[in-house]
């Protein structure tokens, strides 16, 4: 799960990670009030709030250029905010559909002496949080890793011992921080590490981390990712979720405990189990088709789940056919068969439907399908199912 | 022989009085597995299915029954504690079926297990099955949630991250008449107890295992590490499949571990690494069994 920049700033404030002052605004009037509140010395920045990078170089569909603007006055802030809010911003990360901007952040402009990169992520290989830091900030860190790997420092933190003072000293030495700056960096890093653990982050990335001409160390922009498995113990973070940033079909699917991810093809699939769901997408492609989605109905799918899964699949206008692949290990195939039949009747399915059933009580399941009167194509195995699905939409 | 468990293995089940744990405990009993104890705090003294004693602690269950393996079916918030309780009681093997344990919990559990003799399989896994010789492979040791009847006693070792995709491979090898020595689902989480490589090493030393099917998926680098080892050390013919060739980068495909990030962990790179190690890679998931059979000249 991702969050907005202004929400990240709220988390930073809560944990004591220094970042430039900023206020979120949902209307031009709010933007003006926020700018007046922040007014003092120097410029302000108006930043469109969307879950995508490349905002500064993006273009709004109304022709307005740039999702990040420097402004001098509150009136100017209101004017710029008015051109962003309610408009759709297209950046290299949003795809051509772009993202609707519902709010902007008005932030105090910061003079930058030098930019750095700082991230903490949960590393699966070493099974511990790893701090990643570089003197090359403000640029794509993957390019730095590719071209100048010696400029990236990776530092694992023992899960039980926690962040040690020597590790902070090591980072300061590598980044060239000394004196008050080293103290400021140490304070920021300790706060950030606590935030990372306390909030069950899977990643927090500050790019850039900046040092100002006055010597302050500030997090200028942040990207968060949270461990979805841990959200149950963080209702405050769960509340930061912005459904308008997500595929509406995925939001709908999550209501029924279905795991759905929309893709670009035209053969929809409905499968039990994540591995088999991925493999079903693969075999559709292998057989010459294009999968429209990943959909795992889980190990114990109910009739309601199957019906809702069909509705979500059919909500995608690109879908021309459906492949149901169930390996009913523990699940009784006959129960699934009844679910499919009722779902087809309820949604009045007109598209070709290929069903592959295997596993527990499969004979009864196949009989139920055959006698249902539902127009479907039965398949013997995985390969047969994929071939029939591809042929059915040709 | 087989690996990890055999028909004589005594199994206890943590969370046996829950709906999910109870259902699968019963299916294991029906399969002929030696389920000797259950553990649910506060329910000690009860009997599961009229025969299996329930204890308050894993320690008591082990002392009283001699169980050497624990299967965990407790909900995610309590699963880390349950794993460490089993480790503390000194069982040889913990199989954690629970899906949805926070990564940070598993990180601490794994660190706390350092130096303990107990092996952990999972979490978020279908479990371990060593098929028996009875009808529909009954009389074997079934730990977890896999359907028993799709197995057949035989010579193929199966290791996989995924549940239903494992069943697919098992079913294919059963239909081809090859059967399985032991099937191990290591789980789909980013941090788990036992890797593909750990299981490969066990299969390599197991006289009953004559060939191996390894099923992987996008994300991480466990399959590449297993392949690098297999290239020089694996004595047995190996076939493999990697799921997720069509998965878009940056999206978690169901399993918490199944995600391509920063251009790493793609199906293509994994398949290349496997092929380079001399492992026969099935392009289609429907050909896992056939790819192995071809390799064996059958």
Boltz contact constraints between the chains, C-beta under 6 A:
constraints:
  - contact:
      token1: [A, 122]
      token2: [B, 103]
      max_distance: 6.0
  - contact:
      token1: [A, 124]
      token2: [B, 190]
      max_distance: 6.0
  - contact:
      token1: [A, 124]
      token2: [B, 191]
      max_distance: 6.0
  - contact:
      token1: [A, 124]
      token2: [B, 220]
      max_distance: 6.0
  - contact:
      token1: [A, 127]
      token2: [B, 107]
      max_distance: 6.0
  - contact:
      token1: [A, 127]
      token2: [B, 110]
      max_distance: 6.0
  - contact:
      token1: [A, 127]
      token2: [B, 191]
      max_distance: 6.0
  - contact:
      token1: [A, 142]
      token2: [B, 262]
      max_distance: 6.0
  - contact:
      token1: [A, 159]
      token2: [B, 107]
      max_distance: 6.0
  - contact:
      token1: [A, 159]
      token2: [B, 108]
      max_distance: 6.0
  - contact:
      token1: [A, 159]
      token2: [B, 111]
      max_distance: 6.0
  - contact:
      token1: [A, 160]
      token2: [B, 111]
      max_distance: 6.0
  - contact:
      token1: [A, 200]
      token2: [B, 102]
      max_distance: 6.0
  - contact:
      token1: [A, 200]
      token2: [B, 104]
      max_distance: 6.0
  - contact:
      token1: [A, 227]
      token2: [B, 102]
      max_distance: 6.0
  - contact:
      token1: [A, 227]
      token2: [B, 103]
      max_distance: 6.0
  - contact:
      token1: [A, 229]
      token2: [B, 100]
      max_distance: 6.0
  - contact:
      token1: [A, 229]
      token2: [B, 102]
      max_distance: 6.0
  - contact:
      token1: [A, 230]
      token2: [B, 102]
      max_distance: 6.0
  - contact:
      token1: [A, 259]
      token2: [B, 254]
      max_distance: 6.0
  - contact:
      token1: [A, 261]
      token2: [B, 251]
      max_distance: 6.0
  - contact:
      token1: [A, 272]
      token2: [B, 164]
      max_distance: 6.0
  - contact:
      token1: [A, 273]
      token2: [B, 163]
      max_distance: 6.0
  - contact:
      token1: [A, 273]
      token2: [B, 164]
      max_distance: 6.0
  - contact:
      token1: [A, 274]
      token2: [B, 254]
      max_distance: 6.0
  - contact:
      token1: [A, 274]
      token2: [B, 255]
      max_distance: 6.0
  - contact:
      token1: [A, 275]
      token2: [B, 162]
      max_distance: 6.0
  - contact:
      token1: [A, 275]
      token2: [B, 165]
      max_distance: 6.0
  - contact:
      token1: [A, 275]
      token2: [B, 217]
      max_distance: 6.0
  - contact:
      token1: [A, 275]
      token2: [B, 243]
      max_distance: 6.0
  - contact:
      token1: [A, 276]
      token2: [B, 164]
      max_distance: 6.0
  - contact:
      token1: [A, 276]
      token2: [B, 165]
      max_distance: 6.0
  - contact:
      token1: [A, 278]
      token2: [B, 243]
      max_distance: 6.0
  - contact:
      token1: [A, 278]
      token2: [B, 244]
      max_distance: 6.0
  - contact:
      token1: [A, 278]
      token2: [B, 253]
      max_distance: 6.0
  - contact:
      token1: [A, 279]
      token2: [B, 165]
      max_distance: 6.0
  - contact:
      token1: [A, 279]
      token2: [B, 243]
      max_distance: 6.0
  - contact:
      token1: [A, 279]
      token2: [B, 285]
      max_distance: 6.0
  - contact:
      token1: [A, 281]
      token2: [B, 246]
      max_distance: 6.0
  - contact:
      token1: [A, 282]
      token2: [B, 245]
      max_distance: 6.0
  - contact:
      token1: [A, 282]
      token2: [B, 246]
      max_distance: 6.0
  - contact:
      token1: [A, 283]
      token2: [B, 284]
      max_distance: 6.0
  - contact:
      token1: [A, 283]
      token2: [B, 285]
      max_distance: 6.0
  - contact:
      token1: [A, 285]
      token2: [B, 246]
      max_distance: 6.0
  - contact:
      token1: [A, 286]
      token2: [B, 284]
      max_distance: 6.0
  - contact:
      token1: [A, 291]
      token2: [B, 246]
      max_distance: 6.0
  - contact:
      token1: [A, 294]
      token2: [B, 253]
      max_distance: 6.0
  - contact:
      token1: [A, 296]
      token2: [B, 254]
      max_distance: 6.0
  - contact:
      token1: [A, 327]
      token2: [B, 164]
      max_distance: 6.0
  - contact:
      token1: [A, 327]
      token2: [B, 167]
      max_distance: 6.0
  - contact:
      token1: [A, 329]
      token2: [B, 147]
      max_distance: 6.0
  - contact:
      token1: [A, 329]
      token2: [B, 167]
      max_distance: 6.0
  - contact:
      token1: [A, 330]
      token2: [B, 145]
      max_distance: 6.0
  - contact:
      token1: [A, 330]
      token2: [B, 147]
      max_distance: 6.0
  - contact:
      token1: [A, 360]
      token2: [B, 147]
      max_distance: 6.0
  - contact:
      token1: [A, 382]
      token2: [B, 285]
      max_distance: 6.0
  - contact:
      token1: [A, 382]
      token2: [B, 286]
      max_distance: 6.0
  - contact:
      token1: [A, 383]
      token2: [B, 286]
      max_distance: 6.0
